[in-house]
Amino acid sequence: MTYRSRSGIDDDNTHVTGSVFVPKGDPPEGGYPVVALAPETIGTAADCAASLSPNLLGSSADVAALLKAGYVVFVPDYRGLGKPSDGKTVYHPYLDSTTAGYVIIDGVRAAKTLASAPTSTSWAVLGSFEGGQAACDQRTRGQLRIWPEPDCHGESVPDR
């Protein structure tokens, strides 16, 4: 999917990409909760995006487990990675946790809108390496300023 997100550096808005996965079957009452699975990065070129990797940069098993557990899963590519539908590529602000936090929050919003099944207001974020930094930032900085319903029920930064 392509969605808009803002920069933590200059507040510029640009298109970013990510992937959304929806469990099979009927959603629970109130809709599926959403998990943002923020992966590590492997480079700063546009083709280093999780959505362009056959195994989502090693996250495919985690996505499958979360789907089986009944979660809609959003995997961000981060600003500057991936192939936005507008065709414009922008720089990747490597290790800028504020921008990465916005990418997660804005991506969860887009995933909830674009999912082919109803979603609940509950969501969480899991991240490793650069994704772990993004997971921490969205909670401590980003969410409290721009998310109208504070329904993020936690973040986890697993150590691999």
N, CA, C and O of each residue as an XYZ file, in Angstrom:
640
protein
N       0.844     -1.170      0.000
C       0.000      0.000      0.000
C       0.887      1.229      0.000
O       2.021      1.190      0.476
N       0.369      2.303     -0.529
C       1.037      3.607     -0.493
C       0.170      4.543      0.346
O      -1.047      4.603      0.167
N       0.800      5.263      1.251
C       0.074      6.211      2.110
C       0.957      7.420      2.362
O       2.139      7.412      2.017
N       0.395      8.452      2.957
C       1.149      9.664      3.257
C       1.620      9.634      4.712
O       0.906      9.189      5.610
N       2.834     10.119      4.910
C       3.371     10.241      6.257
C       4.246     11.485      6.306
O       4.681     12.000      5.276
N       4.491     11.950      7.509
C       5.254     13.189      7.646
C       6.657     12.915      8.156
O       6.934     11.882      8.764
N       7.510     13.850      7.896
C       8.902     13.774      8.318
C       9.046     14.355      9.719
O       8.440     15.378     10.038
N       9.830     13.715     10.533
C      10.145     14.255     11.846
C      11.230     15.310     11.789
O      11.533     15.961     12.789
N      11.807     15.474     10.620
C      12.889     16.445     10.452
C      12.337     17.801     10.031
O      12.677     18.823     10.627
N      11.476     17.816      8.995
C      11.000     19.093      8.464
C       9.483     19.154      8.278
O       8.989     20.081      7.635
N       8.744     18.209      8.815
C       7.284     18.144      8.711
C       6.768     18.000      7.282
O       5.573     18.168      7.040
N       7.652     17.691      6.332
C       7.238     17.466      4.956
C       6.395     16.191      4.888
O       6.679     15.220      5.589
N       5.367     16.194      4.053
C       4.544     15.008      3.823
C       4.945     14.368      2.507
O       5.156     15.062      1.512
N       5.051     13.056      2.498
C       5.414     12.341      1.292
C       4.747     10.973      1.288
O       4.238     10.518      2.313
N       4.752     10.322      0.133
C       4.216      8.967      0.036
C       5.245      7.969      0.542
O       6.429      8.061      0.217
N       4.790      7.031      1.327
C       5.610      5.908      1.786
C       4.825      4.630      1.525
O       3.624      4.672      1.258
N       5.505      3.506      1.602
C       4.861      2.230      1.300
C       4.962      1.280      2.484
O       5.762      1.469      3.401
N       4.132      0.262      2.431
C       4.134     -0.791      3.439
C       3.230     -1.907      2.977
O       2.618     -1.821      1.912
N       3.145     -2.950      3.771
C       2.315     -4.115      3.443
C       1.285     -4.341      4.536
O       1.563     -4.124      5.716
N       0.103     -4.774      4.144
C      -0.975     -5.077      5.085
C      -1.434     -6.505      4.836
O      -1.664     -6.904      3.694
N      -1.565     -7.268      5.911
C      -2.011     -8.652      5.836
C      -3.212     -8.828      6.757
O      -3.196     -8.362      7.896
N      -4.252     -9.499      6.267
C      -5.501     -9.676      7.008
C      -5.742    -11.165      7.225
O      -5.610    -11.947      6.283
N      -6.094    -11.580      8.449
C      -6.366    -12.999      8.694
C      -7.544    -13.501      7.865
O      -8.438    -12.736      7.501
N      -7.527    -14.779      7.578
C      -8.670    -15.396      6.893
C      -9.764    -15.657      7.922
O      -9.491    -15.805      9.113
N     -10.989    -15.710      7.452
C     -12.107    -16.012      8.341
C     -12.840    -14.772      8.790
O     -12.561    -13.658      8.346
N     -13.781    -14.995      9.678
C     -14.611    -13.912     10.192
C     -13.894    -13.158     11.305
O     -13.271    -13.778     12.167
N     -13.974    -11.829     11.298
C     -13.327    -11.058     12.361
C     -14.070    -11.213     13.682
O     -15.264    -11.512     13.702
N     -13.354    -11.006     14.782
C     -14.030    -11.038     16.077
C     -14.952     -9.827     16.228
O     -14.847     -8.858     15.476
N     -15.843     -9.893     17.193
C     -16.708     -8.742     17.464
C     -15.827     -7.539     17.769
O     -14.905     -7.629     18.580
N     -16.106     -6.429     17.132
C     -15.298     -5.232     17.318
C     -14.152     -5.112     16.321
O     -13.475     -4.085     16.284
N     -13.922     -6.149     15.510
C     -12.877     -6.113     14.485
C     -11.545     -6.678     14.957
O     -11.315     -6.881     16.149
N     -10.686     -6.921     13.989
C      -9.347     -7.434     14.286
C      -8.480     -6.344     14.898
O      -8.495     -5.213     14.413
N      -7.719     -6.654     15.957
C      -6.706     -5.699     16.417
C      -5.570     -5.661     15.385
O      -5.389     -6.606     14.618
N      -4.817     -4.572     15.376
C      -3.735     -4.378     14.412
C      -2.392     -4.420     15.128
O      -2.234     -3.869     16.218
N      -1.426     -5.084     14.494
C      -0.045     -5.065     14.974
C       0.828     -4.474     13.875
O       0.810     -4.941     12.737
N       1.586     -3.450     14.224
C       2.609     -2.920     13.328
C       3.889     -3.685     13.635
O       4.383     -3.646     14.762
N       4.419     -4.371     12.648
C       5.639     -5.155     12.798
C       6.758     -4.382     12.110
O       6.910     -4.452     10.890
N       7.538     -3.648     12.891
C       8.556     -2.733     12.361
C       9.888     -3.467     12.217
O      10.546     -3.760     13.215
N      10.292     -3.767     10.964
C      11.497     -4.566     10.769
C      12.781     -3.748     10.849
O      12.762     -2.517     10.876
N      13.890     -4.468     10.885
C      15.186     -3.821     10.752
C      15.345     -3.350      9.311
O      14.582     -3.753      8.432
N      16.329     -2.503      9.075
C      16.618     -2.079      7.707
C      17.871     -2.800      7.223
O      18.704     -3.228      8.022
N      17.993     -2.930      5.894
C      19.178     -3.572      5.318
C      19.950     -2.620      4.422
O      20.953     -3.006      3.820
N      19.495     -1.393      4.330
C      20.145     -0.395      3.499
C      19.264      0.818      3.367
O      18.172      0.867      3.934
N      19.734      1.805      2.618
C      18.988      3.047      2.484
C      18.491      3.297      1.064
O      17.944      4.365      0.791
N      18.665      2.342      0.154
C      18.157      2.491     -1.213
C      16.688      2.092     -1.262
O      16.222      1.329     -0.417
N      15.967      2.599     -2.239
C      14.528      2.318     -2.354
C      14.233      0.830     -2.420
O      13.206      0.384     -1.909
N      15.125      0.044     -3.047
C      14.851     -1.386     -3.189
C      15.211     -2.199     -1.945
O      15.205     -3.428     -2.002
N      15.521     -1.552     -0.838
C      15.796     -2.230      0.434
C      14.551     -2.318      1.311
O      14.661     -2.517      2.520
N      13.390     -2.173      0.726
C      12.121     -2.178      1.464
C      11.662     -3.593      1.780
O      11.891     -4.516      0.998
N      11.019     -3.760      2.919
C      10.462     -5.062      3.305
C       9.455     -5.564      2.273
O       9.410     -6.759      1.982
N       8.644     -4.657      1.715
C       7.617     -5.077      0.764
C       8.207     -5.619     -0.532
O       7.516     -6.315     -1.276
N       9.459     -5.317     -0.814
C      10.114     -5.807     -2.024
C      10.948     -7.054     -1.769
O      11.557     -7.593     -2.693
N      10.981     -7.514     -0.531
C      11.743     -8.706     -0.147
C      10.821     -9.921     -0.152
O       9.699     -9.834      0.348
N      11.262    -11.048     -0.700
C      10.390    -12.233     -0.739
C       9.990    -12.744      0.644
O       8.953    -13.395      0.778
N      10.791    -12.465      1.674
C      10.446    -12.916      3.028
C      10.259    -11.747      4.001
O      10.404    -11.901      5.214
N       9.933    -10.572      3.442
C       9.701     -9.366      4.260
C      10.880     -9.077      5.187
O      10.692     -8.749      6.358
N      12.091     -9.201      4.655
C      13.324     -8.984      5.420
C      13.396     -9.895      6.643
O      13.839     -9.483      7.715
N      12.959    -11.125      6.467
C      13.013    -12.101      7.557
C      11.826    -12.062      8.495
O      11.826    -12.751      9.515
N      10.818    -11.276      8.176
C       9.659    -11.130      9.060
C       8.472    -11.998      8.671
O       7.442    -11.950      9.344
N       8.579    -12.788      7.611
C       7.406    -13.526      7.121
C       6.877    -14.534      8.136
O       5.664    -14.723      8.231
N       7.753    -15.183      8.895
C       7.281    -16.138      9.908
C       6.531    -15.411     11.023
O       5.522    -15.911     11.521
N       7.018    -14.240     11.414
C       6.328    -13.444     12.434
C       4.963    -12.981     11.940
O       3.989    -12.994     12.691
N       4.894    -12.570     10.669
C       3.613    -12.160     10.079
C       2.645    -13.336     10.106
O       1.486    -13.178     10.489
N       3.114    -14.513      9.702
C       2.245    -15.698      9.676
C       1.730    -16.038     11.071
O       0.559    -16.383     11.231
N       2.588    -15.944     12.075
C       2.172    -16.247     13.450
C       1.140    -15.239     13.947
O       0.171    -15.620     14.603
N       1.340    -13.959     13.641
C       0.383    -12.933     14.069
C      -0.957    -13.092     13.354
O      -2.010    -12.913     13.965
N      -0.924    -13.425     12.067
C      -2.174    -13.677     11.342
C      -2.925    -14.846     11.958
O      -4.138    -14.782     12.154
N      -2.198    -15.914     12.262
C      -2.810    -17.103     12.873
C      -3.430    -16.763     14.233
O      -4.438    -17.346     14.633
N      -2.807    -15.809     14.932
C      -3.316    -15.390     16.240
C      -4.480    -14.403     16.126
O      -5.062    -14.026     17.143
N      -4.830    -13.978     14.907
C      -5.993    -13.129     14.716
C      -5.729    -11.637     14.663
O      -6.580    -10.841     15.061
N      -4.554    -11.246     14.174
C      -4.224     -9.830     14.060
C      -4.104     -9.419     12.596
O      -3.606    -10.188     11.775
N      -4.560     -8.208     12.266
C      -4.172     -7.573     11.019
C      -2.738     -7.109     11.242
O      -2.424     -6.547     12.291
N      -1.862     -7.343     10.258
C      -0.444     -7.009     10.416
C      -0.048     -5.955      9.381
O      -0.318     -6.106      8.190
N       0.584     -4.906      9.848
C       1.129     -3.864      8.990
C       2.646     -3.898      9.100
O       3.185     -3.866     10.206
N       3.342     -3.963      7.967
C       4.803     -3.941      7.924
C       5.230     -2.709      7.129
O       5.005     -2.659      5.920
N       5.845     -1.709      7.782
C       6.243     -0.490      7.073
C       7.534     -0.693      6.288
O       8.366     -1.536      6.625
N       7.676      0.103      5.235
C       8.934      0.137      4.491
C       9.841      1.267      4.972
O      11.041      1.232      4.701
N       9.328      2.234      5.653
C      10.014      3.442      6.101
C      10.169      4.428      4.942
O      10.218      4.047      3.772
N      10.243      5.667      5.299
C      10.368      6.762      4.314
C      11.630      6.572      3.478
O      12.708      6.307      4.011
N      11.485      6.709      2.172
C      12.623      6.589      1.266
C      12.890      5.183      0.780
O      13.706      4.988     -0.120
N      12.222      4.195      1.356
C      12.364      2.807      0.916
C      11.081      2.411      0.199
O      10.023      2.977      0.474
N      11.157      1.463     -0.702
C       9.969      1.003     -1.406
C       9.715      1.791     -2.674
O      10.514      2.642     -3.066
N       8.598      1.498     -3.304
C       8.229      2.110     -4.579
C       6.854      2.757     -4.446
O       5.859      2.128     -4.806
N       6.759      3.997     -3.941
C       5.470      4.668     -3.807
C       4.746      4.780     -5.149
O       5.375      4.909     -6.199
N       3.434      4.731     -5.094
C       2.634      4.764     -6.319
C       2.749      6.089     -7.068
O       2.420      6.153     -8.252
N       3.209      7.146     -6.401
C       3.372      8.418     -7.111
C       4.684      8.457     -7.897
O       4.936      9.407     -8.637
N       5.524      7.419     -7.735
C       6.764      7.329     -8.493
C       7.907      8.180     -7.980
O       9.006      8.131     -8.533
N       7.676      8.954     -6.944
C       8.722      9.830     -6.418
C       9.501      9.104     -5.324
O       8.916      8.473     -4.444
N      10.806      9.202     -5.393
C      11.627      8.648     -4.325
C      12.184      9.809     -3.516
O      12.530     10.856     -4.063
N      12.264      9.611     -2.223
C      12.792     10.627     -1.321
C      13.917      9.991     -0.510
O      14.091      8.772     -0.524
N      14.667     10.811      0.185
C      15.764     10.296      1.000
C      15.224      9.432      2.146
O      14.088      9.599      2.590
N      16.051      8.523      2.603
C      15.708      7.714      3.771
C      16.446      8.317      4.974
O      17.675      8.269      5.028
N      15.718      8.875      5.925
C      16.366      9.510      7.081
C      16.814      8.453      8.094
O      16.206      8.301      9.154
N      17.853      7.746      7.767
C      18.336      6.615      8.553
C      18.508      6.986     10.027
O      19.167      7.969     10.364
N      17.914      6.194     10.874
C      17.968      6.334     12.329
C      17.277      7.578     12.875
O      17.493      7.942     14.031
N      16.457      8.233     12.071
C      15.635      9.324     12.600
C      14.373      8.693     13.175
O      13.428      8.399     12.442
N      14.364      8.491     14.465
C      13.273      7.749     15.104
C      11.941      8.488     15.050
O      10.888      7.850     15.043
N      11.963      9.810     15.012
C      10.703     10.549     14.943
C      10.006     10.277     13.615
O       8.808      9.997     13.596
N      10.733     10.353     12.510
C      10.154     10.050     11.207
C       9.657      8.607     11.172
O       8.557      8.344     10.687
N      10.448      7.684     11.674
C      10.038      6.269     11.688
C       8.789      6.069     12.544
O       7.922      5.265     12.203
N       8.699      6.795     13.648
C       7.499      6.711     14.483
C       6.258      7.198     13.746
O       5.190      6.595     13.848
N       6.406      8.297     12.999
C       5.282      8.782     12.194
C       4.895      7.769     11.124
O       3.710      7.560     10.867
N       5.890      7.137     10.498
C       5.615      6.127      9.473
C       4.754      5.004     10.054
O       3.837      4.515      9.394
N       5.051      4.601     11.284
C       4.265      3.538     11.919
C       2.845      4.013     12.210
O       1.878      3.342     11.848
N       2.716      5.159     12.856
C       1.381      5.654     13.223
C       0.521      5.904     11.990
O      -0.635      5.485     11.937
N       1.087      6.585     11.002
C       0.334      6.871      9.781
C       0.025      5.588      9.017
O      -1.029      5.473      8.391
N       0.943      4.624      9.069
C       0.715      3.342      8.408
C      -0.377      2.528      9.074
O      -1.161      1.869      8.390
N      -0.443      2.562     10.396
C      -1.528      1.866     11.094
C      -2.868      2.494     10.710
O      -3.843      1.785     10.464
N      -2.911      3.815     10.662
C      -4.144      4.483     10.222
C      -4.558      4.018      8.827
O      -5.722      3.694      8.592
N      -3.590      3.988      7.903
C      -3.876      3.563      6.530
C      -4.282      2.089      6.488
O      -5.213      1.723      5.771
N      -3.598      1.259      7.241
C      -3.924     -0.175      7.264
C      -5.341     -0.406      7.764
O      -6.068     -1.239      7.221
N      -5.734      0.330      8.799
C      -7.088      0.189      9.336
C      -8.128      0.612      8.295
O      -9.221      0.047      8.245
N      -7.794      1.590      7.479
C      -8.704      2.064      6.434
C      -8.757      1.100      5.255
O      -9.826      0.871      4.689
N      -7.620      0.538      4.884
C      -7.532     -0.290      3.690
C      -7.767     -1.781      3.919
O      -7.970     -2.526      2.961
N      -7.744     -2.221      5.161
C      -7.932     -3.650      5.438
C      -9.262     -4.126      4.875
O     -10.256     -3.401      4.901
N      -9.270     -5.346      4.369
C     -10.479     -5.904      3.759
C     -11.465     -6.435      4.795
O     -12.486     -7.016      4.428
N     -11.182     -6.248      6.060
C     -12.065     -6.679      7.150
C     -12.071     -5.587      8.217
O     -11.145     -4.779      8.279
N     -13.106     -5.555      9.057
C     -13.160     -4.539     10.109
C     -11.986     -4.679     11.091
O     -11.553     -5.788     11.403
N     -11.487     -3.547     11.564
C     -10.425     -3.546     12.564
C     -10.921     -2.858     13.828
O     -11.811     -2.008     13.788
N     -10.331     -3.242     14.940
C     -10.699     -2.633     16.220
C      -9.885     -1.358     16.412
O      -9.044     -1.017     15.580
N     -10.137     -0.667     17.501
C      -9.342      0.521     17.814
C      -8.028      0.147     18.485
O      -7.145      0.993     18.629
N      -7.888     -1.108     18.897
C      -6.667     -1.544     19.581
C      -5.560     -1.857     18.586
O      -5.797     -2.437     17.526
N      -4.348     -1.459     18.953
C      -3.192     -1.812     18.142
C      -1.951     -1.844     19.018
O      -1.928     -1.292     20.118
N      -0.929     -2.497     18.508
C       0.355     -2.587     19.206
C       1.450     -2.535     18.156
O       1.185     -2.662     16.960
N       2.679     -2.347     18.611
C       3.808     -2.310     17.689
C       4.928     -3.176     18.226
O       5.255     -3.137     19.413
N       5.513     -3.962     17.330
C       6.682     -4.796     17.628
C       7.800     -4.348     16.716
O       7.556     -4.079     15.540
N       9.015     -4.258     17.216
C      10.107     -3.843     16.355
C      11.434     -4.418     16.789
O      11.651     -4.716     17.963
N      12.333     -4.570     15.804
C      13.687     -5.022     16.108
C      14.685     -4.118     15.393
O      14.414     -3.613     14.304
N      15.823     -3.925     16.010
C      16.868     -3.072     15.482
C      16.299     -1.675     15.185
O      15.749     -1.050     16.091
N      16.410     -1.166     13.954
C      15.857      0.149     13.635
C      14.346      0.175     13.870
O      13.794      1.202     14.265
N      13.687     -0.944     13.629
C      12.256     -1.049     13.903
C      11.949     -0.940     15.390
O      10.901     -0.420     15.772
N      12.852     -1.424     16.226
C      12.692     -1.286     17.668
C      12.791      0.157     18.099
O      12.050      0.607     18.973
N      13.707      0.882     17.486
C      13.828      2.315     17.764
C      12.552      3.030     17.343
O      12.049      3.896     18.059
N      12.034      2.663     16.178
C      10.785      3.272     15.707
C       9.634      2.929     16.638
O       8.786      3.776     16.920
N       9.600      1.683     17.117
C       8.536      1.247     18.026
C       8.562      2.071     19.309
O       7.517      2.510     19.789
N       9.741      2.278     19.856
C       9.851      3.077     21.074
C       9.460      4.520     20.820
O       8.779      5.125     21.648
N       9.874      5.085     19.697
C       9.588      6.490     19.431
C       8.117      6.752     19.212
O       7.594      7.746     19.715
N       7.425      5.883     18.471
C       6.004      6.147     18.220
C       5.255      6.242     19.522
O       4.289      6.999     19.615
N       5.659      5.507     20.525
C       4.958      5.516     21.808
C       5.343      6.729     22.646
O       4.477      7.408     23.197
N       6.631      6.997     22.743
C       7.070      8.044     23.655
C       6.909      9.437     23.087
O       6.709     10.391     23.839
N       6.992      9.574     21.770
C       6.927     10.900     21.185
C       5.733     11.055     20.259
O       4.874     11.908     20.482
N       5.679     10.240     19.232
C       4.695     10.421     18.177
C       3.256     10.247     18.595
O       2.438     11.131     18.342
N       2.916      9.135     19.228
C       1.514      8.842     19.488
C       0.865      9.894     20.369
O      -0.279     10.281     20.131
N       1.563     10.351     21.362
C       0.958     11.275     22.307
C       0.632     12.616     21.668
O      -0.211     13.355     22.177
N       1.293     12.940     20.553
C       1.049     14.217     19.895
C       0.024     14.144     18.771
O      -0.722     15.101     18.565
N      -0.032     13.014     18.023
C      -0.853     13.053     16.821
C      -1.918     11.968     16.729
O      -2.751     12.023     15.824
N      -1.927     11.000     17.611
C      -2.927      9.932     17.518
C      -4.121     10.334     18.365
O      -3.979     10.479     19.579
N      -5.296     10.521     17.767
C      -6.428     11.043     18.523
C      -6.967     10.076     19.573
O      -7.451     10.514     20.617
N      -6.894      8.773     19.318
C      -7.352      7.812     20.321
C      -6.134      7.036     20.793
O      -5.576      6.252     20.026
N      -5.709      7.233     22.030
C      -4.489      6.571     22.503
C      -4.734      5.093     22.805
O      -4.725      4.681     23.965
N      -4.953      4.299     21.757
C      -5.267      2.887     21.943
C      -4.121      1.962     21.591
O      -4.334      0.779     21.326
N      -2.904      2.491     21.587
C      -1.755      1.623     21.412
C      -1.515      0.960     22.763
O      -1.233      1.631     23.756
N      -1.631     -0.352     22.787
C      -1.568     -1.065     24.051
C      -0.193     -1.630     24.354
O      -0.071     -2.601     25.100
N       0.832     -1.037     23.789
C       2.180     -1.422     24.157
C       3.080     -1.609     22.961
O       2.642     -1.697     21.814
N       4.346     -1.666     23.275
C       5.310     -1.950     22.243
C       6.283     -2.968     22.793
O       6.450     -3.101     24.005
N       6.917     -3.678     21.893
C       7.878     -4.677     22.283
C       9.077     -4.537     21.366
O       8.926     -4.346     20.160
N      10.244     -4.629     21.927
C      11.464     -4.547     21.133
C      12.235     -5.835     21.380
O      13.113     -5.884     22.240
N      11.901     -6.892     20.613
C      12.546     -8.185     20.849
C      14.027     -8.145     20.494
O      14.434     -7.459     19.557
N      14.810     -8.874     21.239
C      16.238     -8.999     20.976
C      16.443    -10.296     20.206
O      16.097    -11.377     20.684
N      17.003    -10.176     19.018
C      17.207    -11.387     18.194
C      18.538    -12.001     18.473
O      18.884    -13.022     17.877
